[in-house]
Amino acid sequence: MGKNVSPLGQLDVRKSVVGLTIGAGAVYLLYKAVRAGMKYQPPLSTSSPTCIARECLGPGGRTRPQEDLLPKASSVGGTKGLAIERERHGGDSGELRRLLNSLENRHDEYAKGMILHNITRCVYLLEAEASACTPDDIMLVGSMLDDKDNCVKIQALNTLKAFSGIRKFRLKIQEHFIKVLELISTIWDSELHIAGLRLLNNLPLPDFVHPQLRRVMPALMEILQSDYHLAQVQAIRLLSYLAQKNDLLYDILNCQVHANFLNLFQAKQTGSLLFEVLVFAERLSEGRNTPHYRAVKWHYNEQSLHEALFGEKSRLADRLLALVIHPEEEVQIQACKVIVSLQCPQDLRGQCSSCHTGHSYFNNGE
């Protein structure tokens, strides 16, 4: 039989249970309040550098890639959505001007990078406001290339590329090309290489930068042979463009390359890089076969690009023949173009039927 409990004792037990329940509930509510407080960020002025920095922050504190600018910024709603809407109706949001004015103030490297990132977004999205900018604004952005922080340099390069889509700023942007080439050749940072090369590939290169290009040619060749795909593609595009310049062709062909350079022609390479490498090879082949270039007796070092591609011990022919059956059609076609350029000099291209295999780059067995 259980013991009889007095009414007073029952009341004490009930009070204890109620007290424990209330205590547990209070702790839980306190936990929720603290958790909500940690997630809450008070609203800030959209023109403040802190707000600008927060809105563009990517995972791990890194700035978002340039490819993310346009789609994300064009989403409906938010400050940028309102600015775009105002521009559609002929109004000026003043967003871009506020950002440029803010850039003139003293900020830490993080804030400067974020402000530049937002300027880039505005240039792409607010066309009228971007066109209303001045050459002084381009000089202000260009001055950020001298910042000690690489992230600021990268964002400045992206901003200059955005402005390069506006014709009236192109000459002013070209004035910074020597500085851009210097950064690419002296700082080993794949994101900086990508940003700088994209800018250079977006505009014609004026003749006054050719001497600097000769000095940075080894760096461009190193980027091409690196393991960073996007940087490789941008580097090969620039080199293909330069290969069409008569005064730079020898500098490219005599540039030293790694012993495994022909690995770039392997079928396992991604299609975009492989295609660009084949375009580069075709332009080099055509350039060295022009009467102007053949009129001079050139000498190349043993580890040069010329020897890797066109020397007596080169295995380029084997790589090209393997690419004729590549799964991507544009790679097949481009490989065939390189083969034709190797067999027939450019000035004899109209007489290709008279080109005999005995005088071809490919031997009879191949």
C-alpha positions in Angstrom: 0.0 0.0 0.0 1.3 3.5 -0.8 1.8 6.1 1.8 -0.8 8.8 2.4 0.4 12.2 1.4 -1.0 15.2 3.2 -2.7 17.9 1.1 0.1 20.3 2.1 2.7 18.0 0.7 0.8 17.6 -2.6 0.7 21.4 -2.9 4.5 21.6 -2.5 5.1 19.0 -5.2 2.8 20.8 -7.7 4.6 24.1 -7.0 7.9 22.5 -7.7 6.7 21.0 -11.0 5.2 24.3 -12.1 8.4 26.1 -11.2 10.5 23.8 -13.2 8.2 24.1 -16.2 8.2 27.9 -16.1 12.0 27.9 -15.7 12.5 25.6 -18.8 10.1 27.8 -20.8 12.0 30.9 -19.8 15.3 29.5 -20.8 13.9 28.4 -24.2 12.4 31.9 -24.9 15.7 33.5 -23.9 17.6 31.2 -26.3 15.2 32.2 -29.1 15.6 35.9 -28.3 19.4 35.6 -28.4 19.4 33.6 -31.6 17.1 36.1 -33.3 19.3 39.0 -32.1 22.4 37.4 -33.6 20.7 37.1 -37.0 19.3 40.6 -37.0 21.2 43.4 -38.7 19.9 47.0 -38.3 19.0 48.8 -41.5 21.7 51.0 -42.9 21.8 53.9 -45.3 22.2 52.4 -48.8 24.9 54.9 -49.6 27.1 54.1 -46.6 30.3 52.2 -47.3 29.4 49.6 -44.7 26.1 48.9 -46.5 27.8 48.7 -49.8 30.3 46.2 -48.5 27.7 44.0 -46.9 25.5 43.7 -49.9 28.3 42.4 -52.1 30.0 40.0 -49.7 30.4 36.5 -51.1 31.1 33.2 -49.4 34.1 33.2 -47.1 34.4 37.0 -47.3 35.5 37.0 -50.9 34.0 39.3 -53.5 31.6 37.7 -55.9 33.0 36.8 -59.4 32.3 39.2 -62.2 30.0 36.7 -63.9 27.6 37.0 -60.9 27.2 40.8 -61.3 24.6 41.0 -64.0 22.0 38.3 -63.2 22.0 39.0 -59.4 21.8 42.7 -59.8 18.9 42.6 -62.2 16.6 40.9 -59.9 13.5 42.8 -59.0 13.4 44.7 -55.7 16.1 46.4 -53.6 18.0 49.6 -54.2 19.4 48.5 -57.5 15.9 47.4 -58.7 14.5 50.8 -57.9 17.5 52.6 -59.6 17.0 50.6 -62.8 13.3 51.3 -62.7 14.0 55.1 -62.3 16.4 55.0 -65.3 13.8 53.3 -67.4 11.5 56.2 -66.8 14.2 58.8 -67.6 15.2 59.5 -64.0 18.7 59.5 -62.5 19.0 57.5 -59.4 22.3 59.1 -58.5 23.5 55.7 -57.2 26.6 55.5 -59.4 27.6 59.1 -58.6 27.2 58.5 -54.8 29.5 55.4 -55.1 32.2 57.3 -57.0 32.1 60.2 -54.6 32.4 57.7 -51.7 35.4 56.1 -53.4 37.3 59.4 -53.0 37.0 59.2 -49.2 39.4 57.3 -47.0 38.4 53.6 -46.5 40.1 50.4 -45.6 40.9 47.9 -48.3 37.8 45.8 -47.7 35.4 48.8 -48.1 37.2 50.1 -51.2 37.0 46.7 -52.9 33.3 46.5 -52.1 32.6 50.0 -53.4 34.4 49.2 -56.6 32.4 46.0 -57.0 29.2 48.0 -56.7 30.4 50.6 -59.2 30.9 47.8 -61.6 27.4 46.6 -61.1 26.0 50.1 -61.7 28.0 50.6 -64.9 26.5 47.4 -66.4 23.0 48.1 -65.2 22.6 51.9 -65.3 23.7 52.8 -68.8 22.7 56.5 -68.8 24.4 57.1 -65.4 27.5 55.3 -66.6 27.7 57.4 -69.8 27.4 60.6 -67.8 30.6 59.8 -65.9 33.8 61.7 -66.8 37.4 60.9 -67.6 38.3 62.0 -64.1 36.1 59.1 -62.8 38.1 56.7 -65.0 41.4 58.1 -63.5 40.0 57.7 -60.0 39.2 54.0 -60.7 42.6 53.5 -62.4 44.4 54.9 -59.4 43.1 52.0 -57.4 45.5 49.7 -59.4 48.2 51.1 -57.2 46.5 49.9 -54.0 48.6 47.5 -51.9 45.7 45.0 -51.6 45.3 42.6 -54.5 41.5 42.4 -54.0 41.2 46.1 -54.6 43.3 45.8 -57.7 41.1 43.0 -59.0 37.9 45.0 -58.4 39.5 48.1 -60.1 40.3 45.9 -63.2 36.7 44.7 -63.3 35.4 48.2 -63.1 37.6 49.4 -65.9 36.4 46.5 -68.0 32.8 47.6 -67.3 33.6 51.1 -68.4 35.4 49.9 -71.5 32.0 49.1 -73.0 31.4 52.8 -73.3 33.3 54.2 -76.4 34.2 57.6 -75.0 36.2 56.1 -72.2 38.3 53.6 -74.2 41.3 55.8 -74.9 41.5 56.9 -71.2 41.3 53.2 -70.1 44.1 52.3 -72.6 46.4 54.7 -70.7 46.4 52.2 -67.9 47.4 49.2 -70.0 51.1 49.4 -69.2 50.2 49.2 -65.5 47.9 46.3 -66.1 50.6 44.4 -67.9 53.0 45.1 -65.0 50.5 43.7 -62.5 49.9 40.6 -64.6 53.7 39.9 -64.9 54.7 40.6 -61.4 51.9 39.2 -59.2 51.1 35.5 -59.3 47.4 35.6 -58.6 45.0 33.7 -60.8 42.0 36.0 -60.2 44.1 39.1 -60.9 45.4 37.4 -64.1 41.8 36.7 -65.2 40.6 40.2 -64.5 43.6 41.9 -66.1 43.6 39.7 -69.2 39.8 40.2 -69.7 40.4 43.9 -69.7 43.2 43.7 -72.2 41.2 41.3 -74.5 38.2 43.7 -74.5 40.0 46.6 -76.2 42.6 47.0 -79.0 46.2 47.2 -77.7 47.8 50.5 -78.9 51.3 50.4 -80.4 52.9 52.2 -77.4 52.4 49.1 -75.2 54.3 46.8 -77.6 57.7 47.3 -75.8 56.0 46.3 -72.5 54.4 43.3 -74.2 57.8 42.0 -75.2 58.9 42.2 -71.6 55.8 40.4 -70.3 55.7 37.7 -73.0 57.4 35.0 -70.7 54.8 35.7 -68.0 51.9 35.3 -70.5 53.4 32.0 -71.6 53.7 30.9 -68.0 50.0 31.7 -67.4 49.1 29.7 -70.5 51.0 26.7 -69.0 49.5 27.0 -65.5 46.6 24.9 -64.1 44.1 27.8 -64.0 41.7 27.1 -66.8 40.0 30.6 -67.0 43.4 32.3 -66.9 44.8 30.0 -69.6 41.9 30.8 -71.9 42.3 34.5 -71.5 46.1 34.3 -71.9 45.8 32.3 -75.1 43.3 34.7 -76.6 45.7 37.6 -76.0 48.6 35.7 -77.5 46.5 34.8 -80.5 45.8 38.4 -81.0 49.4 39.4 -80.6 50.5 36.7 -83.1 48.9 38.7 -85.8 51.3 41.6 -85.1 54.4 41.4 -87.3 56.6 43.1 -84.9 55.7 40.7 -82.0 55.6 37.4 -83.9 59.3 36.6 -83.4 59.1 37.4 -79.7 56.2 35.0 -79.3 57.9 32.2 -81.3 61.2 32.5 -79.5 59.6 32.6 -76.0 60.8 29.7 -73.8 58.2 27.0 -73.0 58.1 23.9 -70.9 59.1 20.5 -72.3 55.5 19.3 -72.0 54.0 22.3 -73.9 52.3 20.0 -76.4 50.1 18.6 -73.6 47.9 21.6 -74.3 47.0 19.8 -77.6 45.8 16.7 -75.8 42.2 15.6 -76.4 41.6 15.5 -72.7 41.8 19.3 -72.5 38.5 21.1 -72.1 37.0 22.1 -75.5 37.2 25.8 -75.0 40.9 25.8 -74.2 41.8 23.3 -76.8 40.0 25.3 -79.5 41.8 28.5 -78.5 45.2 26.7 -78.5 44.5 25.4 -82.1 43.5 29.0 -83.2 46.8 30.2 -81.7 48.8 27.5 -83.6 47.1 28.3 -86.9 47.9 32.0 -86.5 51.5 31.3 -85.7 51.8 28.9 -88.6 50.3 31.5 -91.0 52.5 34.3 -89.6 55.8 32.4 -90.0 54.9 31.5 -93.6 54.2 35.0 -94.8 56.8 36.4 -97.3 57.6 39.3 -94.9 58.6 36.9 -92.1 60.4 34.4 -94.3 62.5 37.1 -95.8 64.5 37.1 -92.6 66.6 34.2 -91.3 65.5 33.9 -87.6 67.3 32.0 -84.9 65.4 30.3 -82.1 66.6 28.9 -78.8 66.2 25.1 -78.2 63.4 25.5 -75.7 61.4 28.0 -77.8 57.8 27.8 -78.7 58.9 27.6 -82.4 60.9 24.4 -81.7 58.0 22.9 -79.7 55.5 23.5 -82.5 57.5 23.6 -85.8 60.9 22.2 -85.0 62.3 19.0 -86.5 61.7 17.0 -83.3 58.2 18.4 -82.7 55.3 15.9 -82.3 52.6 18.4 -83.1 51.6 16.4 -86.2 50.7 13.4 -84.1 48.6 15.5 -81.7 46.7 17.2 -84.6 45.9 13.9 -86.3 44.5 12.6 -83.1 42.3 15.7 -82.8 40.7 15.2 -86.2 38.4 12.6 -84.5 37.7 14.8 -81.4 34.1 14.6 -80.2 33.6 18.3 -80.6 33.2 19.4 -84.2 34.7 22.9 -83.8 37.9 21.3 -82.5 38.0 18.9 -85.5 37.5 21.7 -87.9 40.2 23.9 -86.3 42.6 21.0 -86.1 42.2 20.5 -89.9 42.8 24.3 -90.4 46.1 24.0 -88.6 47.1 21.0 -90.7 46.3 22.9 -93.9 48.3 25.9 -92.7 51.3 23.7 -92.0 51.2 22.0 -95.4 50.6 25.1 -97.5 52.2 28.5 -96.9 49.8 31.3 -96.9 50.9 32.8 -100.2 50.4 29.4 -101.8 47.0 28.7 -100.2 45.3 29.3 -103.5 47.5 26.6 -105.1 47.1 24.0 -102.5 46.5 21.3 -105.1 50.1 21.7 -106.2 51.4 21.1 -102.6 53.1 17.8 -102.6 53.2 15.6 -99.5 56.9 15.2 -99.9 57.3 18.9 -99.1 54.6 18.8 -96.4 55.0 19.2 -92.6 53.6 15.7 -92.4 55.7 12.7 -93.7 54.4 10.3 -96.2 53.5 7.7 -93.7 51.2 10.1 -91.8 
